Every structure is written in C-alpha cells, then in structure tokens.
Amino acid sequence: MLPAFLCGAVVFPGLFHGFRRLLRSTFAHWSDADVVCVSERLVSSVHACLATAAGVTVVTTCKHVMTDSHWLVNGFAAFAAPYMAHDIYAMYLSHYYTQKVKGHPGALGGHSLQMARAFLAKDRMLVVHHLVLLLFFLPITLFYRRGLGDFFIGCFFIAELSTPFVSMGKILIQLGLDDTRLHCVNGVAALLSFFVCRILVFPFMYWSYGRQFGIPLHRVPFHLPPHCNVGNLAVLAPQVYWLLLLLKKAYRLYRRGGARPKTS
C-alpha cells in the first residue's frame, strides 16, 4: 500500500503542476484564477476516470458481494488518498486567485487565515466530503473490513463517473462555450450519471446483497448491522443535496434559454 500511496502523492500534484504550465502557455490571456480552476477540474477528472475504471473492474470481477476480493480495492484507495488532500489545497488556490482577480482586500495581501476561513465557509460541504473520505472511508477500507465487501467499495468507486461531466461543464463555461449544444448535452450527461452512479447505486447495492443471500430488497436493511445503514445514509445525504443543486442550476439555464442552445 505504501508504494501506491507514494505514487499518488507524486502523480496528482504533478498533474496539477503540469496542467497549470500547459494552460498558462496555451491560453496566455487567462488569469491565474482561470488556470488554477481548470487545472483542478482536469485533475479531478483524471482521478474520477481512474476510480471508475477501478470500480468497474472490481464490481464485474467479484461474484460474491461479501467474500470475493480484488487487489485494486486497497491499491486504488491508497493511491487516491493523496488526491483528496491535494484537491482541498487546489480548491483553496482556486478560491484565493478568484478573490484576487475580483480585487478582494483579503486576497491582495497574500495568503492569510482570513482567506482560509472564507474558503472553508464557501466550500464547506466539499471540504467535509474530502476529509470524511480521507479520515474515515480510507481507514475503514484499508484496515477495518477484514477483507469483506470489496464489491461495495467498487460501487463507491464507480460513483465518481459523474465528476468528469460536472468538471467539463465548468471548463466549457471557462472557454465561453456555455451557450452551445455541447454544453447542453454535457449537462444532461452530468445529471444522468450523477443520479445513476451516486443515488441509484445505493438501492443497487442493497439489491445485490439481497440477491446474493435470497432476501427481498425491502428486507435487506433489517439484515444489515445498524452502522452499515447509518453509514450509507450519511454518504447518500450530501449526494442528494448536490443533485438538487445540479437540478436548480439546470433549471436556471433552461429558463435563460439553455434548452435551445446555438449549434456552434
């Protein structure tokens, strides 16, 4: 696990640095805020694609949902751990440079505790999400499962499928393509993938458990330890919140005329 962790500690910061250099040289008119924001989104998309690939491999390989195991579960969990910590840093940088471009007094004086507090207030949910994955999900995955449930960890990996579409939406806006058919199609893909992979994945996991042990879907929660149901609800709650935010954004774009984009 240590080699995988060290590899992740090199790969994700390295990608972020490389994307920043590439974008700065390619889009010379972009501000630091633009470069950092898009670089952070690109790294997130790379992580999400790798997580999805690992998840699909695990889910399709594990025939028994509880006892079958796959080396990718622990390997990718250790590899992706540095990403969670680095992404918090990248999000902070994006916030800092955005405020600096806007002329915010707190940013003009450089990095400060005040700026960090403003970032935490703005992106509290995402920061908590990353910290929960890093401080709770990761140790449970690596040390406290007794080798059980790789199938379900793979399902959680697949939940990242929606991230590239969400990131692409922000990148298209950055490129001035938010009034195009591509942006509209990407928005639909983001909503569908988010709903399927982050919401429907939970009844799918319960159904898979019930099918394995011959239990009707509606009876599965009563056959699981309470902490499993509570943990799933804790993970599901922010997904529902973010889905509602995506739906509200899609509705605003539709009202603004996003439902009939230009064909360019």
C-alpha positions in Angstrom: 0.0 0.0 0.0 2.9 2.4 0.7 4.2 2.3 -2.9 0.6 3.1 -4.2 0.3 6.0 -1.7 3.7 7.4 -2.6 2.8 7.1 -6.3 -0.4 9.0 -5.8 1.5 11.7 -3.8 3.6 12.2 -6.9 1.0 11.8 -9.7 -1.8 14.1 -8.6 0.4 17.2 -7.6 2.5 16.5 -10.7 -0.6 16.5 -12.9 -1.8 19.8 -11.3 1.5 21.5 -11.9 1.8 20.2 -15.4 -1.7 21.3 -16.4 -1.0 24.8 -14.9 2.1 25.1 -17.0 0.4 23.8 -20.2 -2.7 26.1 -19.8 -0.7 29.1 -18.9 1.3 28.7 -22.1 -1.7 27.8 -24.3 -4.1 30.4 -23.0 -1.8 33.4 -22.3 -4.8 35.7 -21.8 -6.2 33.6 -18.9 -5.7 34.8 -15.4 -4.2 32.7 -12.6 -7.7 32.1 -11.3 -8.7 30.6 -14.7 -5.6 28.4 -15.0 -5.9 27.1 -11.4 -9.6 26.4 -11.7 -9.4 24.5 -14.9 -6.3 22.6 -13.8 -8.1 21.5 -10.6 -11.0 20.3 -12.7 -8.8 18.4 -15.1 -7.0 16.6 -12.2 -10.4 15.8 -10.7 -11.5 14.3 -14.0 -8.4 12.1 -14.2 -8.9 10.8 -10.7 -12.6 10.1 -11.5 -11.8 8.2 -14.6 -9.3 6.1 -12.8 -11.7 5.5 -9.9 -14.5 4.5 -12.3 -12.2 2.1 -14.2 -11.1 0.5 -10.9 -14.7 0.3 -9.7 -16.0 -1.4 -12.8 -13.1 -3.9 -12.7 -13.9 -4.8 -9.1 -17.7 -5.0 -9.4 -17.5 -7.2 -12.6 -14.9 -9.4 -11.0 -16.4 -10.0 -7.6 -19.1 -12.6 -8.0 -19.8 -12.9 -4.3 -20.6 -9.4 -2.9 -19.2 -10.1 0.6 -16.3 -12.6 0.4 -14.7 -12.0 -3.1 -11.7 -9.7 -3.1 -9.7 -7.7 -5.6 -6.3 -6.1 -5.1 -7.5 -2.9 -6.8 -9.6 -2.0 -3.8 -6.8 -1.4 -1.3 -4.4 -0.5 -4.1 -6.5 2.3 -5.5 -7.7 3.5 -2.1 -4.1 4.1 -1.1 -3.2 5.6 -4.5 -6.2 8.1 -4.3 -5.7 9.2 -0.7 -3.2 11.9 -1.6 -5.6 13.2 -4.2 -8.2 14.1 -1.5 -5.7 16.1 0.5 -4.2 17.8 -2.7 -7.7 18.6 -4.0 -8.5 20.6 -0.9 -5.3 22.6 -1.5 -6.2 23.1 -5.2 -9.7 24.3 -4.3 -8.2 26.7 -1.9 -5.8 28.1 -4.5 -8.7 28.4 -6.9 -10.7 30.4 -4.3 -7.7 32.6 -3.5 -6.9 33.5 -7.1 -10.5 34.1 -7.9 -10.8 36.6 -5.0 -7.6 38.2 -6.0 -8.8 38.8 -9.6 -12.0 40.3 -8.1 -9.9 42.7 -6.0 -11.0 41.3 -2.7 -9.0 43.1 0.1 -8.2 39.8 1.9 -6.5 38.3 -1.2 -4.4 41.4 -2.1 -2.3 40.9 1.0 -1.5 37.3 0.1 -2.5 34.1 1.9 -4.0 34.6 5.3 -6.1 32.9 8.0 -9.0 35.2 6.9 -8.7 33.9 3.3 -8.7 30.3 4.6 -11.8 30.9 6.7 -13.6 32.4 3.7 -12.7 29.4 1.6 -14.0 27.0 4.3 -17.2 29.0 4.6 -17.7 28.9 0.8 -16.8 25.2 0.1 -17.6 23.7 3.5 -19.5 20.7 2.1 -16.8 19.7 -0.4 -14.0 20.1 2.2 -16.0 18.0 4.7 -16.7 15.4 2.0 -13.0 15.1 1.2 -12.0 14.9 4.9 -14.6 12.2 5.6 -13.3 10.1 2.7 -9.7 10.7 3.8 -10.1 10.2 7.6 -12.9 7.7 7.8 -13.6 5.9 4.5 -9.9 5.3 3.8 -9.0 3.7 7.2 -12.2 1.6 7.1 -11.4 0.4 3.6 -7.8 -0.5 4.3 -7.8 -1.7 7.9 -11.3 -2.5 9.4 -13.2 -4.5 6.8 -11.4 -7.8 7.4 -11.3 -8.4 3.7 -15.0 -8.3 3.2 -17.2 -6.2 0.8 -14.8 -5.4 -2.0 -17.8 -5.4 -4.3 -19.4 -2.5 -2.4 -16.2 -0.5 -2.3 -16.1 -0.9 -6.1 -19.6 0.5 -6.3 -18.4 3.6 -4.4 -15.5 4.0 -6.8 -18.0 4.0 -9.7 -19.8 6.9 -8.1 -17.0 9.1 -9.5 -18.3 8.6 -13.0 -20.3 11.9 -12.9 -17.3 14.0 -11.9 -15.7 14.4 -15.5 -19.1 15.7 -16.8 -19.5 18.2 -13.9 -15.9 19.4 -14.4 -16.4 19.6 -18.2 -19.4 21.9 -17.7 -17.3 24.3 -15.7 -14.4 24.1 -18.3 -16.9 24.8 -21.2 -18.1 27.9 -19.3 -14.5 28.9 -18.9 -13.9 28.6 -22.6 -17.0 30.6 -23.4 -18.9 27.6 -24.7 -21.8 27.7 -22.2 -24.3 28.6 -25.0 -23.5 25.6 -27.2 -25.1 22.3 -27.9 -22.1 20.6 -26.4 -22.7 22.3 -23.1 -26.3 21.2 -23.1 -25.5 17.6 -23.9 -22.8 17.6 -21.2 -25.3 18.9 -18.7 -27.7 16.1 -19.4 -24.9 13.6 -19.1 -23.8 15.1 -15.8 -27.3 14.9 -14.3 -28.0 11.3 -15.5 -24.6 10.0 -14.4 -24.9 11.7 -11.1 -28.4 10.3 -10.5 -27.5 6.8 -11.6 -24.0 6.5 -10.0 -24.5 8.5 -6.8 -28.2 8.0 -6.0 -29.4 4.7 -7.6 -26.1 3.0 -6.7 -27.4 2.6 -3.1 -30.6 0.6 -3.9 -28.4 -1.3 -6.4 -26.0 -2.3 -3.6 -28.9 -3.4 -1.3 -30.5 -5.3 -4.2 -27.2 -7.1 -5.0 -26.8 -8.1 -1.3 -30.4 -9.4 -1.3 -29.9 -11.3 -4.5 -26.8 -12.9 -3.1 -28.5 -14.2 0.1 -32.1 -14.6 -1.2 -33.5 -11.6 0.7 -36.2 -9.3 -0.7 -35.0 -5.8 -1.4 -37.3 -4.2 1.2 -36.0 -6.6 3.9 -32.3 -6.1 3.3 -31.8 -3.1 5.6 -33.1 -5.2 8.5 -30.5 -7.9 7.8 -27.6 -5.4 8.0 -25.8 -4.1 11.1 -27.2 -0.6 12.0 -23.9 1.1 11.4 -24.0 0.0 7.7 -27.4 1.6 7.2 -26.3 4.8 9.1 -23.1 5.0 7.1 -24.9 4.7 3.8 -27.4 7.4 4.8 -24.5 9.6 5.8 -22.9 9.2 2.4 -26.2 9.5 0.5 -27.4 12.7 2.2 -24.8 15.1 0.6 -25.3 13.3 -2.8 -29.0 14.3 -2.7 -28.0 17.8 -1.7 -25.6 18.1 -4.7 -28.2 16.6 -7.0 -30.7 19.3 -6.0 -28.1 21.9 -6.7 -27.4 20.5 -10.2 -31.2 20.4 -10.9 -31.6 24.0 -9.8 -28.7 25.1 -12.0 -30.1 23.2 -14.9 -33.5 24.8 -14.4 -31.9 28.3 -14.3 -30.0 27.5 -17.6 -33.3 26.3 -19.1 -35.1 29.4 -18.1 -32.3 31.5 -19.5 -32.7 29.8 -22.9 -30.2 27.0 -22.3 -32.7 24.5 -23.6 -32.3 25.9 -27.1 -28.5 26.4 -27.5 -26.7 27.6 -30.5 -25.4 24.9 -32.8 -21.9 26.3 -32.8 
